[in-house]
Amino acid sequence: MGWRRVCVLEAERIGWGASGRNGGFVSPGYSAGYQTIARQVGRDDAKSLHRLSIEGAEAVAANLEALGVADAERTQGLLSTSRYEATDELTAHRDWLEREFD
């Protein structure tokens, strides 16, 4: 693998914002959430976009494995937290993801 030239764009000094806070994680989905995306593009396209995000996460994992990146162990799962009681809502969301996207 050859050298790469990289440019980091940061609103403040390098390492101040996102460039210094990424924990090196990849997960499917989008910050906007499925319901927000579905309102904008429709349910079918929102599902297609979510499937695409799953493929993207799988591609990153495959690249890490192919490149033999040390300390890039894959951890399954997702932790969701809430400031209020949301057991039923989180359980329903988990079950929906399982049904729709396996």
Backbone atoms as SQL, in Angstrom:
CREATE TABLE atoms (id INTEGER PRIMARY KEY, chain TEXT, resi INTEGER, resn TEXT, atom TEXT, x REAL, y REAL, z REAL);
INSERT INTO atoms VALUES
  (1, 'A', 1, 'MET', 'N', 0.847, -1.174, 0.000),
  (2, 'A', 1, 'MET', 'CA', 0.000, 0.000, 0.000),
  (3, 'A', 1, 'MET', 'C', 0.892, 1.235, 0.000),
  (4, 'A', 2, 'GLY', 'N', 0.632, 2.149, -0.910),
  (5, 'A', 2, 'GLY', 'CA', 1.454, 3.343, -1.026),
  (6, 'A', 2, 'GLY', 'C', 1.005, 4.461, -0.103),
  (7, 'A', 3, 'TRP', 'N', 1.773, 5.543, -0.115),
  (8, 'A', 3, 'TRP', 'CA', 1.455, 6.710, 0.695),
  (9, 'A', 3, 'TRP', 'C', 0.237, 7.417, 0.140),
  (10, 'A', 4, 'ARG', 'N', -0.492, 8.068, 1.009),
  (11, 'A', 4, 'ARG', 'CA', -1.666, 8.842, 0.618),
  (12, 'A', 4, 'ARG', 'C', -1.508, 10.272, 1.115),
  (13, 'A', 5, 'ARG', 'N', -1.976, 11.211, 0.343),
  (14, 'A', 5, 'ARG', 'CA', -2.031, 12.601, 0.797),
  (15, 'A', 5, 'ARG', 'C', -3.444, 12.833, 1.315),
  (16, 'A', 6, 'VAL', 'N', -3.538, 13.410, 2.496),
  (17, 'A', 6, 'VAL', 'CA', -4.816, 13.579, 3.165),
  (18, 'A', 6, 'VAL', 'C', -4.998, 15.023, 3.592),
  (19, 'A', 7, 'CYS', 'N', -6.211, 15.503, 3.533),
  (20, 'A', 7, 'CYS', 'CA', -6.541, 16.843, 3.991),
  (21, 'A', 7, 'CYS', 'C', -7.670, 16.713, 5.011),
  (22, 'A', 8, 'VAL', 'N', -7.438, 17.182, 6.237),
  (23, 'A', 8, 'VAL', 'CA', -8.472, 17.171, 7.273),
  (24, 'A', 8, 'VAL', 'C', -9.063, 18.571, 7.357),
  (25, 'A', 9, 'LEU', 'N', -10.371, 18.677, 7.159),
  (26, 'A', 9, 'LEU', 'CA', -11.052, 19.961, 7.252),
  (27, 'A', 9, 'LEU', 'C', -11.705, 20.056, 8.623),
  (28, 'A', 10, 'GLU', 'N', -11.419, 21.112, 9.333),
  (29, 'A', 10, 'GLU', 'CA', -11.931, 21.294, 10.687),
  (30, 'A', 10, 'GLU', 'C', -12.301, 22.760, 10.857),
  (31, 'A', 11, 'ALA', 'N', -13.435, 23.031, 11.463),
  (32, 'A', 11, 'ALA', 'CA', -13.873, 24.415, 11.670),
  (33, 'A', 11, 'ALA', 'C', -12.964, 25.145, 12.646),
  (34, 'A', 12, 'GLU', 'N', -12.389, 24.423, 13.579),
  (35, 'A', 12, 'GLU', 'CA', -11.471, 24.995, 14.560),
  (36, 'A', 12, 'GLU', 'C', -10.093, 24.386, 14.313),
  (37, 'A', 13, 'ARG', 'N', -9.286, 24.231, 15.353),
  (38, 'A', 13, 'ARG', 'CA', -7.969, 23.601, 15.186),
  (39, 'A', 13, 'ARG', 'C', -8.135, 22.089, 14.996),
  (40, 'A', 14, 'ILE', 'N', -7.163, 21.441, 14.375),
  (41, 'A', 14, 'ILE', 'CA', -7.225, 20.007, 14.132),
  (42, 'A', 14, 'ILE', 'C', -7.365, 19.274, 15.459),
  (43, 'A', 15, 'GLY', 'N', -8.286, 18.334, 15.501),
  (44, 'A', 15, 'GLY', 'CA', -8.533, 17.560, 16.712),
  (45, 'A', 15, 'GLY', 'C', -9.572, 18.184, 17.627),
  (46, 'A', 16, 'TRP', 'N', -10.090, 19.364, 17.293),
  (47, 'A', 16, 'TRP', 'CA', -11.030, 20.062, 18.162),
  (48, 'A', 16, 'TRP', 'C', -12.417, 19.423, 18.118),
  (49, 'A', 17, 'GLY', 'N', -12.895, 19.084, 16.945),
  (50, 'A', 17, 'GLY', 'CA', -14.252, 18.555, 16.800),
  (51, 'A', 17, 'GLY', 'C', -14.241, 17.091, 16.427),
  (52, 'A', 18, 'ALA', 'N', -14.963, 16.762, 15.391),
  (53, 'A', 18, 'ALA', 'CA', -15.129, 15.364, 14.998),
  (54, 'A', 18, 'ALA', 'C', -13.809, 14.694, 14.643),
  (55, 'A', 19, 'SER', 'N', -12.862, 15.433, 14.103),
  (56, 'A', 19, 'SER', 'CA', -11.592, 14.803, 13.716),
  (57, 'A', 19, 'SER', 'C', -10.837, 14.263, 14.913),
  (58, 'A', 20, 'GLY', 'N', -11.139, 14.744, 16.106),
  (59, 'A', 20, 'GLY', 'CA', -10.449, 14.264, 17.292),
  (60, 'A', 20, 'GLY', 'C', -11.311, 13.430, 18.209),
  (61, 'A', 21, 'ARG', 'N', -12.565, 13.200, 17.824),
  (62, 'A', 21, 'ARG', 'CA', -13.477, 12.497, 18.722),
  (63, 'A', 21, 'ARG', 'C', -14.005, 11.188, 18.159),
  (64, 'A', 22, 'ASN', 'N', -13.598, 10.769, 16.999),
  (65, 'A', 22, 'ASN', 'CA', -14.098, 9.532, 16.407),
  (66, 'A', 22, 'ASN', 'C', -13.485, 8.347, 17.130),
  (67, 'A', 23, 'GLY', 'N', -14.346, 7.472, 17.627),
  (68, 'A', 23, 'GLY', 'CA', -13.873, 6.284, 18.322),
  (69, 'A', 23, 'GLY', 'C', -13.600, 5.128, 17.384),
  (70, 'A', 24, 'GLY', 'N', -13.736, 5.335, 16.086),
  (71, 'A', 24, 'GLY', 'CA', -13.470, 4.277, 15.126),
  (72, 'A', 24, 'GLY', 'C', -14.586, 3.260, 15.057),
  (73, 'A', 25, 'PHE', 'N', -15.812, 3.710, 14.972),
  (74, 'A', 25, 'PHE', 'CA', -16.934, 2.784, 14.915),
  (75, 'A', 25, 'PHE', 'C', -17.680, 2.920, 13.599),
  (76, 'A', 26, 'VAL', 'N', -18.297, 1.824, 13.197),
  (77, 'A', 26, 'VAL', 'CA', -19.108, 1.783, 11.987),
  (78, 'A', 26, 'VAL', 'C', -20.365, 1.009, 12.323),
  (79, 'A', 27, 'SER', 'N', -21.505, 1.574, 12.006),
  (80, 'A', 27, 'SER', 'CA', -22.752, 0.855, 12.223),
  (81, 'A', 27, 'SER', 'C', -23.745, 1.255, 11.135),
  (82, 'A', 28, 'PRO', 'N', -24.671, 0.369, 10.829),
  (83, 'A', 28, 'PRO', 'CA', -25.660, 0.692, 9.803),
  (84, 'A', 28, 'PRO', 'C', -26.673, 1.715, 10.310),
  (85, 'A', 29, 'GLY', 'N', -27.324, 2.358, 9.366),
  (86, 'A', 29, 'GLY', 'CA', -28.335, 3.348, 9.710),
  (87, 'A', 29, 'GLY', 'C', -27.796, 4.749, 9.518),
  (88, 'A', 30, 'TYR', 'N', -28.630, 5.712, 9.832),
  (89, 'A', 30, 'TYR', 'CA', -28.288, 7.115, 9.640),
  (90, 'A', 30, 'TYR', 'C', -28.698, 7.896, 10.875),
  (91, 'A', 31, 'SER', 'N', -28.058, 8.998, 11.118),
  (92, 'A', 31, 'SER', 'CA', -28.386, 9.790, 12.298),
  (93, 'A', 31, 'SER', 'C', -29.817, 10.325, 12.241),
  (94, 'A', 32, 'ALA', 'N', -30.353, 10.531, 11.052),
  (95, 'A', 32, 'ALA', 'CA', -31.715, 11.054, 10.929),
  (96, 'A', 32, 'ALA', 'C', -32.758, 10.035, 11.383),
  (97, 'A', 33, 'GLY', 'N', -32.444, 8.762, 11.343),
  (98, 'A', 33, 'GLY', 'CA', -33.417, 7.746, 11.743),
  (99, 'A', 33, 'GLY', 'C', -34.327, 7.351, 10.594),
  (100, 'A', 34, 'TYR', 'N', -34.811, 6.134, 10.665),
  (101, 'A', 34, 'TYR', 'CA', -35.616, 5.572, 9.574),
  (102, 'A', 34, 'TYR', 'C', -36.889, 6.380, 9.320),
  (103, 'A', 35, 'GLN', 'N', -37.631, 6.724, 10.362),
  (104, 'A', 35, 'GLN', 'CA', -38.912, 7.420, 10.180),
  (105, 'A', 35, 'GLN', 'C', -38.735, 8.772, 9.493),
  (106, 'A', 36, 'THR', 'N', -37.705, 9.498, 9.854),
  (107, 'A', 36, 'THR', 'CA', -37.438, 10.793, 9.222),
  (108, 'A', 36, 'THR', 'C', -37.111, 10.608, 7.747),
  (109, 'A', 37, 'ILE', 'N', -36.287, 9.637, 7.447),
  (110, 'A', 37, 'ILE', 'CA', -35.921, 9.367, 6.053),
  (111, 'A', 37, 'ILE', 'C', -37.143, 8.905, 5.270),
  (112, 'A', 38, 'ALA', 'N', -37.965, 8.039, 5.870),
  (113, 'A', 38, 'ALA', 'CA', -39.171, 7.537, 5.189),
  (114, 'A', 38, 'ALA', 'C', -40.125, 8.680, 4.852),
  (115, 'A', 39, 'ARG', 'N', -40.243, 9.659, 5.722),
  (116, 'A', 39, 'ARG', 'CA', -41.107, 10.815, 5.424),
  (117, 'A', 39, 'ARG', 'C', -40.583, 11.594, 4.221),
  (118, 'A', 40, 'GLN', 'N', -39.277, 11.613, 4.032),
  (119, 'A', 40, 'GLN', 'CA', -38.688, 12.399, 2.951),
  (120, 'A', 40, 'GLN', 'C', -38.645, 11.663, 1.620),
  (121, 'A', 41, 'VAL', 'N', -38.399, 10.342, 1.656),
  (122, 'A', 41, 'VAL', 'CA', -38.204, 9.613, 0.391),
  (123, 'A', 41, 'VAL', 'C', -39.178, 8.464, 0.201),
  (124, 'A', 42, 'GLY', 'N', -40.009, 8.176, 1.185),
  (125, 'A', 42, 'GLY', 'CA', -40.941, 7.057, 1.102),
  (126, 'A', 42, 'GLY', 'C', -40.363, 5.819, 1.782),
  (127, 'A', 43, 'ARG', 'N', -41.255, 4.922, 2.189),
  (128, 'A', 43, 'ARG', 'CA', -40.851, 3.751, 2.965),
  (129, 'A', 43, 'ARG', 'C', -39.940, 2.802, 2.185),
  (130, 'A', 44, 'ASP', 'N', -40.272, 2.540, 0.938),
  (131, 'A', 44, 'ASP', 'CA', -39.467, 1.591, 0.159),
  (132, 'A', 44, 'ASP', 'C', -38.037, 2.099, -0.043),
  (133, 'A', 45, 'ASP', 'N', -37.907, 3.372, -0.404),
  (134, 'A', 45, 'ASP', 'CA', -36.570, 3.924, -0.595),
  (135, 'A', 45, 'ASP', 'C', -35.817, 4.025, 0.732),
  (136, 'A', 46, 'ALA', 'N', -36.526, 4.299, 1.821),
  (137, 'A', 46, 'ALA', 'CA', -35.874, 4.350, 3.129),
  (138, 'A', 46, 'ALA', 'C', -35.325, 2.974, 3.493),
  (139, 'A', 47, 'LYS', 'N', -36.082, 1.919, 3.190),
  (140, 'A', 47, 'LYS', 'CA', -35.595, 0.561, 3.448),
  (141, 'A', 47, 'LYS', 'C', -34.392, 0.248, 2.565),
  (142, 'A', 48, 'SER', 'N', -34.432, 0.687, 1.321),
  (143, 'A', 48, 'SER', 'CA', -33.287, 0.474, 0.430),
  (144, 'A', 48, 'SER', 'C', -32.052, 1.193, 0.950),
  (145, 'A', 49, 'LEU', 'N', -32.232, 2.407, 1.439),
  (146, 'A', 49, 'LEU', 'CA', -31.099, 3.153, 1.994),
  (147, 'A', 49, 'LEU', 'C', -30.542, 2.465, 3.241),
  (148, 'A', 50, 'HIS', 'N', -31.423, 1.924, 4.077),
  (149, 'A', 50, 'HIS', 'CA', -30.935, 1.223, 5.268),
  (150, 'A', 50, 'HIS', 'C', -30.160, -0.030, 4.869),
  (151, 'A', 51, 'ARG', 'N', -30.674, -0.765, 3.889),
  (152, 'A', 51, 'ARG', 'CA', -29.949, -1.953, 3.409),
  (153, 'A', 51, 'ARG', 'C', -28.575, -1.555, 2.855),
  (154, 'A', 52, 'LEU', 'N', -28.532, -0.427, 2.159),
  (155, 'A', 52, 'LEU', 'CA', -27.264, 0.070, 1.625),
  (156, 'A', 52, 'LEU', 'C', -26.290, 0.379, 2.765),
  (157, 'A', 53, 'SER', 'N', -26.795, 0.933, 3.869),
  (158, 'A', 53, 'SER', 'CA', -25.920, 1.226, 5.006),
  (159, 'A', 53, 'SER', 'C', -25.391, -0.064, 5.635),
  (160, 'A', 54, 'ILE', 'N', -26.194, -1.113, 5.632),
  (161, 'A', 54, 'ILE', 'CA', -25.734, -2.418, 6.130),
  (162, 'A', 54, 'ILE', 'C', -24.610, -2.936, 5.241),
  (163, 'A', 55, 'GLU', 'N', -24.795, -2.832, 3.924),
  (164, 'A', 55, 'GLU', 'CA', -23.747, -3.259, 2.989),
  (165, 'A', 55, 'GLU', 'C', -22.470, -2.454, 3.201),
  (166, 'A', 56, 'GLY', 'N', -22.607, -1.161, 3.483),
  (167, 'A', 56, 'GLY', 'CA', -21.429, -0.326, 3.726),
  (168, 'A', 56, 'GLY', 'C', -20.660, -0.778, 4.953),
  (169, 'A', 57, 'ALA', 'N', -21.370, -1.086, 6.031),
  (170, 'A', 57, 'ALA', 'CA', -20.710, -1.567, 7.250),
  (171, 'A', 57, 'ALA', 'C', -20.027, -2.904, 6.991),
  (172, 'A', 58, 'GLU', 'N', -20.668, -3.766, 6.217),
  (173, 'A', 58, 'GLU', 'CA', -20.064, -5.057, 5.872),
  (174, 'A', 58, 'GLU', 'C', -18.824, -4.872, 4.997),
  (175, 'A', 59, 'ALA', 'N', -18.842, -3.892, 4.094),
  (176, 'A', 59, 'ALA', 'CA', -17.677, -3.621, 3.245),
  (177, 'A', 59, 'ALA', 'C', -16.493, -3.133, 4.076),
  (178, 'A', 60, 'VAL', 'N', -16.756, -2.291, 5.072),
  (179, 'A', 60, 'VAL', 'CA', -15.680, -1.823, 5.947),
  (180, 'A', 60, 'VAL', 'C', -15.081, -3.000, 6.700),
  (181, 'A', 61, 'ALA', 'N', -15.932, -3.875, 7.246),
  (182, 'A', 61, 'ALA', 'CA', -15.443, -5.050, 7.982),
  (183, 'A', 61, 'ALA', 'C', -14.618, -5.950, 7.075),
  (184, 'A', 62, 'ALA', 'N', -15.066, -6.144, 5.837),
  (185, 'A', 62, 'ALA', 'CA', -14.327, -6.993, 4.893),
  (186, 'A', 62, 'ALA', 'C', -12.968, -6.375, 4.556),
  (187, 'A', 63, 'ASN', 'N', -12.936, -5.064, 4.388),
  (188, 'A', 63, 'ASN', 'CA', -11.657, -4.393, 4.103),
  (189, 'A', 63, 'ASN', 'C', -10.695, -4.504, 5.267),
  (190, 'A', 64, 'LEU', 'N', -11.177, -4.327, 6.479),
  (191, 'A', 64, 'LEU', 'CA', -10.313, -4.458, 7.658),
  (192, 'A', 64, 'LEU', 'C', -9.730, -5.861, 7.750),
  (193, 'A', 65, 'GLU', 'N', -10.562, -6.854, 7.468),
  (194, 'A', 65, 'GLU', 'CA', -10.084, -8.236, 7.507),
  (195, 'A', 65, 'GLU', 'C', -9.073, -8.497, 6.395),
  (196, 'A', 66, 'ALA', 'N', -9.383, -8.041, 5.186),
  (197, 'A', 66, 'ALA', 'CA', -8.492, -8.265, 4.051),
  (198, 'A', 66, 'ALA', 'C', -7.135, -7.576, 4.249),
  (199, 'A', 67, 'LEU', 'N', -7.156, -6.415, 4.889),
  (200, 'A', 67, 'LEU', 'CA', -5.923, -5.678, 5.118),
  (201, 'A', 67, 'LEU', 'C', -5.178, -6.135, 6.369),
  (202, 'A', 68, 'GLY', 'N', -5.824, -6.983, 7.157),
  (203, 'A', 68, 'GLY', 'CA', -5.194, -7.478, 8.372),
  (204, 'A', 68, 'GLY', 'C', -4.936, -6.383, 9.392),
  (205, 'A', 69, 'VAL', 'N', -5.867, -5.453, 9.518),
  (206, 'A', 69, 'VAL', 'CA', -5.694, -4.336, 10.442),
  (207, 'A', 69, 'VAL', 'C', -5.713, -4.864, 11.881),
  (208, 'A', 70, 'ALA', 'N', -4.642, -4.588, 12.592),
  (209, 'A', 70, 'ALA', 'CA', -4.538, -5.041, 13.983),
  (210, 'A', 70, 'ALA', 'C', -5.508, -4.266, 14.862),
  (211, 'A', 71, 'ASP', 'N', -5.990, -4.903, 15.884),
  (212, 'A', 71, 'ASP', 'CA', -6.884, -4.277, 16.872),
  (213, 'A', 71, 'ASP', 'C', -8.176, -3.740, 16.264),
  (214, 'A', 72, 'ALA', 'N', -8.651, -4.369, 15.214),
  (215, 'A', 72, 'ALA', 'CA', -9.912, -3.961, 14.603),
  (216, 'A', 72, 'ALA', 'C', -10.938, -5.076, 14.786),
  (217, 'A', 73, 'GLU', 'N', -11.068, -5.516, 16.030),
  (218, 'A', 73, 'GLU', 'CA', -11.991, -6.602, 16.310),
  (219, 'A', 73, 'GLU', 'C', -13.430, -6.139, 16.149),
  (220, 'A', 74, 'ARG', 'N', -14.231, -6.968, 15.509),
  (221, 'A', 74, 'ARG', 'CA', -15.629, -6.636, 15.294),
  (222, 'A', 74, 'ARG', 'C', -16.430, -6.975, 16.540),
  (223, 'A', 75, 'THR', 'N', -17.249, -6.054, 16.964),
  (224, 'A', 75, 'THR', 'CA', -18.128, -6.258, 18.109),
  (225, 'A', 75, 'THR', 'C', -19.565, -6.142, 17.625),
  (226, 'A', 76, 'GLN', 'N', -20.346, -7.162, 17.841),
  (227, 'A', 76, 'GLN', 'CA', -21.746, -7.157, 17.416),
  (228, 'A', 76, 'GLN', 'C', -22.601, -6.442, 18.449),
  (229, 'A', 77, 'GLY', 'N', -23.636, -5.801, 17.976),
  (230, 'A', 77, 'GLY', 'CA', -24.601, -5.206, 18.887),
  (231, 'A', 77, 'GLY', 'C', -24.649, -3.701, 18.792),
  (232, 'A', 78, 'LEU', 'N', -25.629, -3.167, 19.464),
  (233, 'A', 78, 'LEU', 'CA', -25.840, -1.730, 19.484),
  (234, 'A', 78, 'LEU', 'C', -26.407, -1.373, 20.846),
  (235, 'A', 79, 'LEU', 'N', -25.889, -0.365, 21.459),
  (236, 'A', 79, 'LEU', 'CA', -26.378, 0.084, 22.751),
  (237, 'A', 79, 'LEU', 'C', -27.183, 1.356, 22.543),
  (238, 'A', 80, 'SER', 'N', -28.441, 1.324, 22.955),
  (239, 'A', 80, 'SER', 'CA', -29.278, 2.516, 22.910),
  (240, 'A', 80, 'SER', 'C', -29.618, 2.916, 24.330),
  (241, 'A', 81, 'THR', 'N', -29.549, 4.190, 24.590),
  (242, 'A', 81, 'THR', 'CA', -29.871, 4.684, 25.926),
  (243, 'A', 81, 'THR', 'C', -30.950, 5.746, 25.831),
  (244, 'A', 82, 'SER', 'N', -31.581, 6.006, 26.944),
  (245, 'A', 82, 'SER', 'CA', -32.653, 6.982, 26.982),
  (246, 'A', 82, 'SER', 'C', -32.694, 7.630, 28.360),
  (247, 'A', 83, 'ARG', 'N', -33.106, 8.881, 28.412),
  (248, 'A', 83, 'ARG', 'CA', -33.249, 9.582, 29.690),
  (249, 'A', 83, 'ARG', 'C', -34.578, 9.237, 30.353),
  (250, 'A', 84, 'TYR', 'N', -35.435, 8.498, 29.678),
  (251, 'A', 84, 'TYR', 'CA', -36.747, 8.148, 30.205),
  (252, 'A', 84, 'TYR', 'C', -36.996, 6.663, 29.960),
  (253, 'A', 85, 'GLU', 'N', -38.003, 6.114, 30.580),
  (254, 'A', 85, 'GLU', 'CA', -38.347, 4.700, 30.408),
  (255, 'A', 85, 'GLU', 'C', -38.779, 4.467, 28.964),
  (256, 'A', 86, 'ALA', 'N', -38.031, 3.643, 28.246),
  (257, 'A', 86, 'ALA', 'CA', -38.320, 3.414, 26.830),
  (258, 'A', 86, 'ALA', 'C', -38.168, 1.947, 26.455),
  (259, 'A', 87, 'THR', 'N', -38.314, 1.061, 27.414),
  (260, 'A', 87, 'THR', 'CA', -38.108, -0.366, 27.151),
  (261, 'A', 87, 'THR', 'C', -38.967, -0.857, 26.005),
  (262, 'A', 88, 'ASP', 'N', -40.261, -0.551, 26.044),
  (263, 'A', 88, 'ASP', 'CA', -41.173, -1.041, 24.999),
  (264, 'A', 88, 'ASP', 'C', -40.811, -0.481, 23.628),
  (265, 'A', 89, 'GLU', 'N', -40.489, 0.815, 23.581),
  (266, 'A', 89, 'GLU', 'CA', -40.123, 1.455, 22.306),
  (267, 'A', 89, 'GLU', 'C', -38.837, 0.855, 21.738),
  (268, 'A', 90, 'LEU', 'N', -37.825, 0.686, 22.563),
  (269, 'A', 90, 'LEU', 'CA', -36.554, 0.127, 22.107),
  (270, 'A', 90, 'LEU', 'C', -36.701, -1.336, 21.704),
  (271, 'A', 91, 'THR', 'N', -37.501, -2.087, 22.448),
  (272, 'A', 91, 'THR', 'CA', -37.747, -3.493, 22.103),
  (273, 'A', 91, 'THR', 'C', -38.474, -3.597, 20.772),
  (274, 'A', 92, 'ALA', 'N', -39.480, -2.768, 20.562),
  (275, 'A', 92, 'ALA', 'CA', -40.219, -2.773, 19.297),
  (276, 'A', 92, 'ALA', 'C', -39.307, -2.410, 18.127),
  (277, 'A', 93, 'HIS', 'N', -38.414, -1.438, 18.339),
  (278, 'A', 93, 'HIS', 'CA', -37.482, -1.040, 17.276),
  (279, 'A', 93, 'HIS', 'C', -36.516, -2.183, 16.953),
  (280, 'A', 94, 'ARG', 'N', -36.000, -2.828, 17.985),
  (281, 'A', 94, 'ARG', 'CA', -35.112, -3.986, 17.780),
  (282, 'A', 94, 'ARG', 'C', -35.815, -5.081, 16.995),
  (283, 'A', 95, 'ASP', 'N', -37.047, -5.389, 17.377),
  (284, 'A', 95, 'ASP', 'CA', -37.803, -6.442, 16.698),
  (285, 'A', 95, 'ASP', 'C', -38.087, -6.070, 15.244),
  (286, 'A', 96, 'TRP', 'N', -38.388, -4.800, 14.991),
  (287, 'A', 96, 'TRP', 'CA', -38.649, -4.339, 13.623),
  (288, 'A', 96, 'TRP', 'C', -37.387, -4.484, 12.770),
  (289, 'A', 97, 'LEU', 'N', -36.232, -4.080, 13.316),
  (290, 'A', 97, 'LEU', 'CA', -34.978, -4.226, 12.573),
  (291, 'A', 97, 'LEU', 'C', -34.713, -5.689, 12.238),
  (292, 'A', 98, 'GLU', 'N', -34.986, -6.571, 13.184),
  (293, 'A', 98, 'GLU', 'CA', -34.786, -8.002, 12.947),
  (294, 'A', 98, 'GLU', 'C', -35.687, -8.514, 11.827),
  (295, 'A', 99, 'ARG', 'N', -36.954, -8.119, 11.859),
  (296, 'A', 99, 'ARG', 'CA', -37.906, -8.561, 10.815),
  (297, 'A', 99, 'ARG', 'C', -37.540, -8.010, 9.446),
  (298, 'A', 100, 'GLU', 'N', -37.239, -6.722, 9.384),
  (299, 'A', 100, 'GLU', 'CA', -37.029, -6.051, 8.097),
  (300, 'A', 100, 'GLU', 'C', -35.659, -6.302, 7.488),
  (301, 'A', 101, 'PHE', 'N', -34.636, -6.411, 8.336),
  (302, 'A', 101, 'PHE', 'CA', -33.263, -6.422, 7.820),
  (303, 'A', 101, 'PHE', 'C', -32.435, -7.600, 8.303),
  (304, 'A', 102, 'ASP', 'N', -33.048, -8.519, 9.045),
  (305, 'A', 102, 'ASP', 'CA', -32.374, -9.714, 9.563),
  (306, 'A', 102, 'ASP', 'C', -31.162, -9.339, 10.387);
